[in-house]
Amino acid sequence: MQTAIVFTIIFLLIQAFGYWLELLNISHMRRFSNKVPSEFEGKVDIDFLTRAQSYTIENTKFAIIASIFESVILLLFLFGIMEAYNGWIASLGLPFIASGLIFFILLSYADTILGIPLSLYHAFRIEKKYGFNTMTPRLWAADFMKSILVSTVLFTVMVSAGLWIIQKSPGLWWLWIWCFFLAFSIFIMYLSPYVIEPLFNKFEPVEDEALKDGIGRIAEKAGIKVKKILKIDASKRTRHTNAYFTGIGHVKRIVLYDTLMEQLDKNEIISVLAHEIGHWKKKHILKFIAATELIALAALFISHRLLQGELLNNLFGIDGGSFFTKAVVLGFLGSIVSFPIGPIFMYFSRRHEIEADRYSKDLAQDPQAMVSSLVKLSKDNLSNLHPHPLYVKFHYSHPPVIERIRRIKGEGHST
């Protein structure tokens, strides 16, 4: 039990460091609250900086409160509820797979239900206040029920298959589960554009012929075959903007938010898509998948070793613990051990974004459109133009927008 207390203290210290980092970022932003970067002069004013600062502060406060709430619930479950909950599951006398499925799916439902007030507050208080949320309560409820349905189906398949593999191959389940999850992930990437994504958004072909031709030319120039160029009705949920590739192989398609098409002109949209094409051409997605799969394989092997015996149950003083309680404890310990991995992934993600920007600049040959699109997107999304460098290292998957603009203009090279 003493070891469990040590790990809990480490967990709390990591959480406290995260909160300190958030407050540091706010303090740094306030220092520059009256300074419009030269790259944004004439595009934004002090009123924008004040509004962006207010939006960032509200989101930060919300994130800290939500994190504290989630941490308290987690620790209460680990130290006060899990043993009784496991005992109740055991009393049902169900087979291993059925017991595990009920154990984990009920926890998933509980986590979702507890998160409802936070989700509602963020959507209908913060996002609504700053003009981003366009959802009605009815649409929110419909999305919620669809998400529950989809996640239940996927969760049931993954957990049931995983537990079946564990039961059938006690010595090598870590390898077979890794193979199954990899194959299942690829299957979902094929399935999602046709089955899952249309449940939430309406997809329509882009009607602007000039835009379609421009996108087609840039994709052809990059040597990428795109099956469809679509827009989705994102505006019925949010005013935020985005564009992305979805699917793999022959189902690969470009998807544009209708909000993006409203805010950017043709050349700016093409520059955004040229950036996304850069990710494909530089194999960033493949590299990310390879890295995460290698880490997952190592994590599963270590999990296999740790789940043998009663070490994990004894660590938290759980009497009559099961394989499932050990898995929960392992997940808690994993969140602590994996803490240093986050900044490493963020570093390589930022490097990939730099490469994609460079590719977009070379492909589209329109740096001015790239710069103007970044300025507009930052303005429309109330982005913090002055993030703290340390905060960037831990939380930014993209370089700060000022750095991106300076690189595009050839004025800077720092990461």
BELSUL-V194810 format. One line per field, one symbol per residue. ss: DSSP state (A for helix, B for strand, O for the rest). phi: phi as a letter, one per 30 degrees, with the letter a starting at -180 (. if undefined). burial: # if it has 16 or more other C-alpha atoms within 10 Angstrom, else .. Layout:
ss=???
phi=???
burial=???
This chain:
ss=OAAAAAAAAAAAAAAAAAAAAAAAAAAAAAAOOOOOOAAABOOBOAAAAAAAAAAAAAAAAAAAAAAAAAAAAAAAAAAAAAAAAAAAAAAOOOOAAAAAAAAAAAAAAAAAAAOAAAAAAAAAAAAAAOOOBOOOAAAAAAAAAAAAAAAAAAAAAAAAAAAAAAAAOOOOAAAAAAAAAAAAAAAAAAAAOOOOAAAOOOBBBOOOAAAAAAAAAAAAAAOOOOOBBBBBOAAAOBOOOOBBBBOOAAAOBBBBBAAAAAAOOAAAAAAAAAAAAAAAAOOAAAAAAAAAAAAAAAAAAAAAAAOOOOAAAAAOOOOOOOAAAAAAAAAAAAAAAOAAAAAAAAAAAAAAAAAAAAAAAAAAOOAAAAAAAAAAAAAAOOOOOOOOAAAAAAAOOOOOAAAAAAAAOOOOOOO
phi=.dddddddddeddddddddddddddddddddcdccdeedcdicbbdddedddddddddddedddddddedddddddddcbceddddddddddiddeddddddeddddddddddddeeddddddccdddecicdcdceddeddddddddddddddddddddddddddddbedbedddddddddddddeddddedccdeddcbccbddcdddddddddddddddicccdbcbbbddddcacdcaaacbibidcdbcbcddddddccdedddddddddddeddddhddddddddddddddddddddeddddicedddecicdidcedddddddddddddddeddeddddddddddddddddddddddhbddddddddddddddchdddbddeddedcbcdcdedddddddddicabdc
burial=...#..##..#...#..##.######..##..#..#..##.......##..######..#.###...#.....#...#...##..#..##.....##.###.###................###.###...####....#..............##.#########......###.##..#.......##..#......#..#..#....##.###.##..#...#.########.#####.#.###...###########..#..##############...#........#..##..##.##..#....#####.#..##########.##..#......#.###.#############.##.#######################..###############.##.......
